[in-house]
């Protein structure tokens, strides 16, 4: 390594330390144990700064109904007002729009199109969430409400066995979900 590389490396390190100090100062009003998490001290400085920046973005992000993340706000007609073809088209369009706002749907294959549409309309769109705009970060929405559904359709054999050991309970029989979907981000 020559002198110019050494001095550039030192300057990069100084910049990272300055960014770290700035981020910690900006996070001071939101201070809690997560900022002083000892695991951040074991991170490389670049990763620690990314972590602190994501925390700052989270703290500053507005919480609002997901429907309001869109301009104009995303409104869906009642499922009962749509025939199967129109509902399927509207569902596909809505899933793409959700993904455009970094919302990824998980565990949907046990739901019919009509049921998934209702989940989006009644549960997801009115839900208040923080809109954090960070590259590569997504809000993951799990479309299951109970352990039984997860165990029946999505849990691996190892996860099922671990659940059974931890909860000392009978498991539902494992089934293949009926409605296979290839969703964006999955």
C-alpha positions as CSV (number, residue, x, y, z in Angstrom):
1,X,0.0,0.0,0.0
2,X,1.5,3.4,-1.0
3,X,1.2,6.6,1.0
4,X,-1.8,7.9,-1.1
5,X,-3.8,4.8,-0.4
6,X,-2.9,5.0,3.3
7,X,-4.0,8.6,3.6
8,X,-7.2,7.9,1.6
9,X,-8.0,5.0,3.9
10,X,-7.5,7.3,6.9
11,X,-9.7,10.0,5.4
12,X,-12.4,7.4,4.7
13,X,-12.1,6.2,8.4
14,X,-12.4,9.8,9.6
15,X,-15.5,10.4,7.4
16,X,-17.1,7.2,8.8
17,X,-16.4,8.3,12.4
18,X,-17.8,11.8,11.6
19,X,-20.9,10.2,10.1
20,X,-21.2,7.9,13.2
21,X,-21.0,10.9,15.6
22,X,-23.6,12.8,13.5
23,X,-26.0,9.9,13.5
24,X,-25.6,9.3,17.2
25,X,-26.3,13.0,17.8
26,X,-29.4,13.0,15.7
27,X,-30.6,9.9,17.4
28,X,-30.1,11.4,20.9
29,X,-33.8,12.5,21.3
30,X,-34.9,8.9,20.5
31,X,-32.3,7.3,22.8
32,X,-33.0,3.9,24.2
33,X,-31.2,0.6,24.7
34,X,-31.2,-0.2,21.0
35,X,-28.8,2.7,20.2
36,X,-26.4,1.5,22.9
37,X,-26.8,-2.2,21.8
38,X,-23.3,-3.7,22.5
39,X,-23.6,-5.8,19.3
40,X,-23.2,-2.5,17.3
41,X,-19.7,-2.2,18.7
42,X,-18.8,-5.5,17.0
43,X,-20.0,-4.3,13.6
44,X,-17.7,-2.7,11.1
45,X,-18.2,1.0,11.1
46,X,-19.8,1.1,7.7
47,X,-22.5,-1.5,8.9
48,X,-23.0,0.4,12.2
49,X,-23.6,3.6,10.3
50,X,-26.1,1.8,8.1
51,X,-27.8,0.4,11.2
52,X,-27.9,3.9,12.9
53,X,-29.2,5.5,9.6
54,X,-32.0,3.0,9.4
55,X,-33.0,3.6,13.0
56,X,-33.0,7.3,12.4
57,X,-35.2,6.8,9.3
58,X,-37.6,4.7,11.3
59,X,-37.9,7.3,14.1
60,X,-38.5,10.1,11.6
61,X,-40.9,8.1,9.3
62,X,-44.6,9.1,9.4
63,X,-47.1,6.5,10.5
64,X,-50.2,6.5,8.3
65,X,-52.6,4.0,6.8
66,X,-51.0,2.1,4.0
67,X,-53.7,3.2,1.6
68,X,-52.4,6.8,2.2
69,X,-48.9,5.7,0.9
70,X,-50.3,6.1,-2.6
71,X,-51.2,9.2,-4.6
72,X,-54.2,9.2,-4.9
73,X,-54.9,6.9,-1.9
74,X,-55.4,3.3,-2.8
75,X,-59.1,2.4,-2.6
76,X,-60.5,-1.0,-3.5
77,X,-64.2,-1.7,-4.3
78,X,-65.8,-4.4,-2.2
79,X,-65.0,-7.9,-3.3
80,X,-68.7,-8.6,-3.7
81,X,-69.0,-6.0,-6.4
82,X,-66.5,-7.7,-8.7
83,X,-66.8,-10.8,-10.8
84,X,-64.0,-13.4,-10.6
85,X,-62.1,-12.1,-13.6
86,X,-62.2,-8.5,-12.6
87,X,-61.3,-9.3,-9.0
88,X,-58.3,-11.4,-10.2
89,X,-57.1,-8.4,-12.4
90,X,-57.6,-5.9,-9.6
91,X,-55.8,-8.2,-7.1
92,X,-52.7,-8.6,-9.5
93,X,-52.6,-4.8,-10.0
94,X,-52.9,-4.1,-6.3
95,X,-50.2,-6.6,-5.4
96,X,-47.9,-4.8,-7.9
97,X,-48.8,-1.4,-6.4
98,X,-48.1,-2.6,-2.9
99,X,-44.7,-3.9,-4.0
100,X,-44.0,-0.5,-5.6
101,X,-44.3,0.9,-2.1
102,X,-42.0,-1.8,-0.7
103,X,-44.7,-4.0,0.7
104,X,-44.2,-7.7,0.3
105,X,-47.0,-10.2,0.9
106,X,-46.0,-13.6,2.5
107,X,-48.0,-16.7,3.2
108,X,-50.8,-16.1,0.7
109,X,-51.1,-19.5,-1.0
110,X,-53.8,-20.9,1.4
111,X,-56.1,-18.0,0.4
112,X,-58.3,-17.8,-2.7
113,X,-58.0,-14.6,-4.8
114,X,-61.2,-13.3,-3.2
115,X,-60.0,-14.0,0.3
116,X,-56.6,-12.4,-0.3
117,X,-58.3,-9.4,-1.9
118,X,-60.4,-9.0,1.3
119,X,-57.3,-9.3,3.5
120,X,-55.7,-6.5,1.5
121,X,-58.8,-4.3,1.5
122,X,-59.8,-4.8,5.2
123,X,-56.6,-5.5,7.0
124,X,-53.6,-4.1,5.1
125,X,-54.8,-0.9,3.5
126,X,-56.3,0.6,6.7
127,X,-53.4,-0.5,8.9
128,X,-51.2,2.4,10.2
129,X,-47.5,1.6,9.5
130,X,-44.4,3.7,9.4
131,X,-43.4,4.5,5.8
132,X,-39.6,4.1,5.9
133,X,-38.0,4.8,2.6
134,X,-34.7,3.0,2.7
135,X,-33.2,1.1,-0.3
136,X,-33.6,-2.6,0.0
137,X,-36.0,-2.4,3.0
138,X,-39.5,-3.9,2.7
139,X,-42.5,-4.1,4.9
140,X,-43.4,-7.8,5.1
141,X,-47.0,-8.6,5.6
142,X,-47.7,-12.1,6.7
143,X,-51.2,-13.1,5.6
144,X,-51.8,-15.7,8.3
145,X,-53.6,-15.1,11.6
146,X,-52.7,-18.2,13.6
147,X,-50.2,-20.8,14.3
148,X,-52.4,-23.5,12.9
149,X,-52.4,-22.1,9.4
150,X,-48.7,-21.6,9.5
151,X,-48.1,-25.2,10.7
152,X,-50.6,-26.6,8.3
153,X,-49.3,-24.9,5.1
154,X,-45.9,-23.3,5.6
155,X,-43.8,-24.7,8.4
156,X,-41.0,-27.1,7.5
157,X,-40.8,-30.5,9.1
158,X,-38.1,-29.2,11.5
159,X,-40.3,-26.1,12.4
160,X,-43.3,-28.4,13.0
161,X,-41.3,-30.7,15.3
162,X,-39.8,-27.8,17.2
163,X,-43.2,-26.2,17.7
164,X,-44.6,-29.5,18.9
165,X,-41.7,-29.9,21.4
166,X,-42.0,-26.3,22.7
167,X,-45.8,-26.3,23.0
168,X,-46.4,-30.0,23.8
169,X,-49.4,-30.0,21.5
170,X,-50.8,-31.9,18.6
171,X,-50.1,-30.6,15.2
172,X,-52.6,-30.2,12.3
173,X,-51.8,-32.4,9.3
174,X,-49.4,-30.8,6.8
175,X,-51.1,-29.8,3.6
176,X,-50.0,-28.2,0.3
177,X,-51.5,-24.8,-0.1
178,X,-54.2,-24.7,-2.8
179,X,-53.5,-21.4,-4.5
180,X,-49.8,-21.2,-5.6
181,X,-48.7,-17.6,-6.3
182,X,-45.6,-16.1,-7.7
183,X,-45.6,-12.8,-5.9
184,X,-43.1,-10.0,-6.3
185,X,-40.4,-10.0,-3.7
186,X,-40.9,-13.7,-2.7
